[in-house]
Amino acid sequence: MNTNGTTPPEPRPVVVVVATIMRPSGGTGVQTHFGAFLGWLDRRGHQGRLITPFDLPLLYIGPVFALRRVVHRFSTSASVAWYRYWHRWFLEIALRRQLTQMDECVVYAQCPVAAEAALRARSSARQRVVLVVHFNRSQADEWIGKGMIAEDSAQAAAIRAFESTIIPRLDGLVYVSEFMRREVQARIAGSLGVRSAVVPNFVADPGAVVPSGSRADLLTIGSLEPRKNQMYALQIVAAAHAAGYRLTLAIAGDGPERRGLEAEVRRLGLTDAVTFLGHVPDAASLFAGYRACLHTALVENLPLVLVEALCHGRPVFATPGGGVTEVFSDGAEGRYLPPDDPVQAAARIVEWLATPQRMEQAGRAARARFEAHFDSDVVAAQLTAFLYEVARQPDRPDRPVASC
């Protein structure tokens, strides 16, 4: 309250423009993130808009995006460069059309490429650009993990250098994990001068989750690519079988590793224990039919799939790389698994699965942790407050309005 006893009015809302080079909807963690945020903004009466390259006419963008498929056949690294350049180009055009009609807003960019497009497109110093750091260490590492570019390539170095150039020019940074905040600040000294906040990933609470009967013991969700490390999940299942426990696993997702994973299932004799579900829209809803979540990725920023498992009251078994330890605690909502010992990992999982009371307690703890730390009704408000705070900071003379 003010000194005169009156309550000050709430700050004037600011338009939040979510900018992404991705499609408006899909099954990635990034799409889930901005979809949940925009949904919360709408429910709470805030002004939120989504702008993507796909806002432009199909006749305009279609030929260019289609040509990338041809490029990809000859060179995956050229395909990456094509993707980044043209998606940034078209996003800048789409943003410019909207931002020229606004005076004040916050552009909430979902990747460094989108952040650059926003910096180039903004038409007023009152249009602030905030980047949410979804990537793991660098977007270069993500392309490397997909097998699209080489670790020691000039292209990987150029992507990292690009991030080091863009990030210090921003008005704000949102880290979804403390892990990634440390990574970025250690790698990019200029990030230390940018206003920032750690705000974890979140999802909307779907309400009461009614189990539909266990289809398998464990469910793992994610794109089938090397960095997601599903091969290790298969080794864990095989180790459990060798120890006399018939552990079952369902794998939701698709990608370049599927054939190799299917071959490994046959080699290990696990065809009756492992099920491939392929791409499943709204895959998080599957958790109602499984006992627990298994996650074996080599490194993750703050995996949204684990948040979704907690939301559904499912214990989590995961290798503790990156921001995983910020999602759940070992021995409470689940267990941390050794990243290179499938026998020990299987033993930890089997010990819990064989103890219904332990699983029930962990399920309740998982749900409670979600409600306290990852529910959109709690976390989206924190994110919105930070974006509004950035919007109302004094103009910085060292930030050019545009860099066309």
Secondary structure by P-SEA (a helix, b strand, c coil): ccccccccccccbbbbbbbcccccccccaaaaaaaaaaaaaaaabbbbbbbccccccccccaaaaaaaaaaaaccaaaaaaaaaaaaaaaaaaaaaaccccccbbbbbcccaaaaaaaaaccccccbbbbbcccccccaaaaaaaacccccccaaaaaaaaaaaaccccccbbbbccaaaaaaaaaccccccccbbbbbccccccccbbbbccccccbbbbccccccccaaaaaaaaaaaaaaccbbbbbbcccccaaaaaaaaaaaacccccccccccccccccccccccbbbbbcccccccaaaaaaaaabbbbbccccccccccccccccbbbbccccaaaaaaaaaaaaacaaaaaaaaaaaaaaaaccccccccaaaaaaaaaaaaacccccccccccc
